Each structure stands twice: as C-alpha cells, then as structure tokens.
C-alpha cells in the first residue's frame, strides 16, 4: 500500500458556530476541513463522516486479503474467498462505521 499523504488520524469534530463544524487532527489540532450548513442542515453529519475517514480507511485495509489487493493477482471477480479476519478487525470496522454515523462506538 502507498504511504499516506493526508493528515494522520484520528480526527475529531468540533463546532465552529451554529451553522458549521470543523474537523481537526486529534494529535495536534491541525484543521483538516470545515463543513458549512447546507440546504438540508447536514453539516454535522458530513463532519462526522469526514472525521471517520482515517479509521474507515484503516479498518478497510485490514479486511482486504493480501493476495486480492495485489493488482497482478489473476483472481476472478466471482471467486469466493475464505474469511480470514479476526474478531478484533471486524470490531474495529464496526467502530469506524459507528463513528461515521454518529453512533456511540464505546
């Protein structure tokens, strides 16, 4: 996999004002993005999804078998793969999804 060129996670959602939200790096507070109020008032939900991006990417990478992630592998699309993941990897993915959806992922 290629080296990341984005601000390292985790990222957190903060409130800028009543109509917007910020996304900042947890480690140093670097501003990653701002979400402004939309016609449908989805700025906080959009901010949660953006803030979850590093965790979602990490969890997804952990679930991809090495041989399938290799572009040179000649595996047909309809090939059934054995499930080769840990419960911890699945829980990490579920926590990232919960973060993106704004649910408690304790």
Number of C-alpha atoms within 10 A of each C-alpha: 6 4 5 7 6 8 13 14 16 14 26 20 24 16 14 13 10 9 14 18 22 23 25 21 18 15 11 8 11 13 14 17 15 19 21 19 15 11 7 6 12 14 20 22 16 20 25 24 20 22 27 24 18 17 21 22 12 15 20 15 15 16 15 12 14 10 11 14 11 11 8 8 10 9 12 8 7 6 7 8 8 7 8 9 12 11 9 9 16 15 13 19 21 15 20 25 19 18 22 21 15 16 12 8 14 6
